[in-house]
Amino acid sequence: MAISVRTRFEVFKRDDFCCQYCGRRSPDVVLEVDHIVPICDGGADDPINLQTSCWDCNRGKGGVPLAAVVTGEDPHDRAILLLERERQLKEYNVVLAEQQARIQDDGWELWRYWQMERGNTKKEELETAPRWEIGWLLRAVEYCPKEQIRAFMDYAINRRMDRNLRYVCACVRNWRYEHQANKDMGKDGYPG
């Protein structure tokens, strides 16, 4: 038996003229009345078994009961997976924040060392740096041990190449190339 116009209107009104699946409203979509328990599974035309659905959602659902898992995936397992991903993401962000803090600390420690070894002990010289120099130091400590950078600073100072960090930059660049070449060659001197 077809659902009466009056029953359809009451269901639409009860559901605030809004699709109960996707939330779209009339007049943006064509609304229909959907059986929660499909008629093919013994559902009735009782208003308790009816809800508002847009045409797209009703066709997508078809005769599948709401409790059925359409994707073949257990919603509980999916929820656990999402919670695990969220936990791992939080842990990753903590590690990332700690790494960034270490990089900042190491970079500024090297900057203060550089300034003090050159005889600059004023607070503003120790706490401020030209943008390119501190930026370079922060990037360099990501891949080069700070002890190695400090050794290059000592070498630059001993050779009187301490006007700025350019000489140290060149030493670190050469170290990086050599380090990468050794890594590429393997321990025995042969590739790979």
Buried (B, 14 or more C-beta within 10 A) or exposed (E): EEBEEEBBEBBBEEBEBBBBBEEBBBEEBEBBBBBBBBEEEEBEBEBEBBBBBBEBBBEEBEEEBBEEEEEEEEEEEEEEEEEEEEEEEEEEEEEEEEEEEEBEEBBBBBBBBBBEBBEEEEEEBBEEBEEEBBEBBBEBBEEBEBEBBBBBBBBBBEEEBBEEBBBBBEBBEEBBEEEEEEEEEEEEEEEE
